[in-house]
Amino acid sequence: MPHPTWVVEPLGGAHDREGFSCGNSALDHYLKEQANQDLRRGCAVPFVLIPSAGESAVLGYYTLSSFGIDAGVVPPDVAKKLPRYPLIPATLLGRLAVDERHHGKGIGEFLLMDALHRSLAQSFQIAAAAVVVEAINERAARFYQHFGFIPFPAITGRLFIMMKTVKQLFA
């Protein structure tokens, strides 16, 4: 159950990135060392969850960016419903992590739903037919599959959910 004061906002200088630890050194390093660079370079927008407005502790984070799905890697039953373009526009949920001290509090689900809602809203301005995720391990892949993500047949760890399905989640 989400805490009523949780706030998701774009990563900024006031956020305490050094205090964040999710238990995965690559995800920790990204938030502490790479996230600002990706933001400045226009490669990804990091969003952080803080306990309430004005606080600096980062409970979790995710990143969003534009992405193109090679139409040849989409499962055939999905591909037949898509236009015959070589690249299908999508949103990439590149990273999602929760601070270890806050595991089991629903933060991962809350961040995922926020990312999907944000992706859906943006898809009305800049087309995206799906949201793609890169699951860092099998546990993460199961987490995404629980919410309706479908694995790409030939790309281990990469999953997607069609924007039509995301719309239904928020209907």
N, C-alpha and C positions, 0 to 999 in steps of 0.2 A: 504494500500500500504506500503510495507516494506521500512524502511529508508535505504538508500544505504550504510550507514556505520555500521549498526548493525552487531555484531559479536557474534556467539555462540561458547562457549568454555567450557571445563571441569572446574568445580568449583575449585578454588584455594584460597590460603591464602590472596591474594591481593583484592579479591572481597568484597565489602561492604554489608555484609549480614544484619547487624544491621539496615541499612536504608531501608530495604525491608519490605513492608506491603501490602498484597493482600486483606486484609479484612477477611481472614479465619485464626483464631488463630492456628489451627492444621498445616496448610501449612506454615505459618510464622515460627512457632516453628520448624518445620522440617528443613527448610533451615538454621535457626540460630543455632540449637542445635544438630540435628541428622544427617544431610547430610554428614558431614566429617566422622562420625563413620561408616555409611553405606559404604562409599567409602573405608575406611581403611580395613573394614571387608570383602570386596568383595561382598556386598549384592546389591548395586546399584551404578550407576555412575550418579552423578548430573551434568547437563549442565546448564550454565547460559547465558542469553542474556545481553550483555552490549552495551552501545550506540555506541562505536567505539573502535578500538584496543587501549589497554593501559589504558582505563578508568576502574573505579572500581564499579560504580553504577550498581546494578542488576535490570534490567527492568522486568525480568521474568526468570523462570527456569523450567526444567523438569528432570525426572530421568528415566533411562533405566536399566533393568536387565533381566536375563534369566527367563523363566517361562515354566511351563508345564500345558497344558490344559487337564483336565480329558475328555477323548473322550465321556463319557456318558452324558456330559452337553451341548454338541454342538447340535444345531438344526439339526433334521434329514436330511433336504435337503443339509446341509453342510457336515454332517458326512458321507454320502454316497460317497462323493468325496475324502475322506481322507483315508489313510492307516489304517488298523485295529490294531493300537497300543493303549495300555491303556492310554498313555500320548502323546499328540501332542506337539512338541517343538514350543515355541513362544517367543516373546519379550514382556516384561511388561513395559508399559509406566505408571509407578506407580504414579507419581505426575506431575501436570502441573499447574503453577500459574503465574499470571501477577500482577505486582505492581499496586496498586489502582490508582496512579497518571498517569498511562499509559493505563488504560482501554479505549477501543474504538479506538485504533490505529492499530489494526491488529496484535498485538503481539501474542495473543493466537494462531491464525491461523499460523503465521510465525513459532512459536515454534513447533506446531503440525507437520507442514510439514517438519521441520528440523528433528524432532524425527523419523518420518516415513522414510525419506530419509536415515538417519543414520541406522535405523533398516533394511531397504532393503539392504544397502551396506554390513552390517554385516552378513546378511542371506546367502551371497555367501561364507562366511568363516565358519560360525557356523549356521547350519540349523535352520530355524524358519518358520513355516507355516503361522503364523499370528502375529498380534500385539494386545495385550490385554490392556484395560484401566479400571481403577477403577474410575468411575464418582462419585465425592463427593456429588453431589445433582442432582435433575432433570434438572436443567438448564445446568449443565455440560454434562449430558447424551444427551440432545438435541443438544448441540454443537458438540459432537462426531458423533451423528447420521447424522447430516448435512453433514459430510465428509465421510459417507458410513459405519460407524461402526454399527454393528448388536448386539442387546442385547442378552445375554445368557438367555434362557427361564426361568431357575430356579434360577438365581443368580441376585438379584436386584443390579443395579448400575454397573455391570460388562458387558463390551461390547468388541467386537473384530472386526478386519478387516483382511481378508485373505491377505497374502503377494502377491498373484496373483493380487489382486485389487490394492495394493500399487504399484506394478510394473506398472500397467496401468496408475496410477496417474503421474508417472515420465517418461512415454514413449515418 
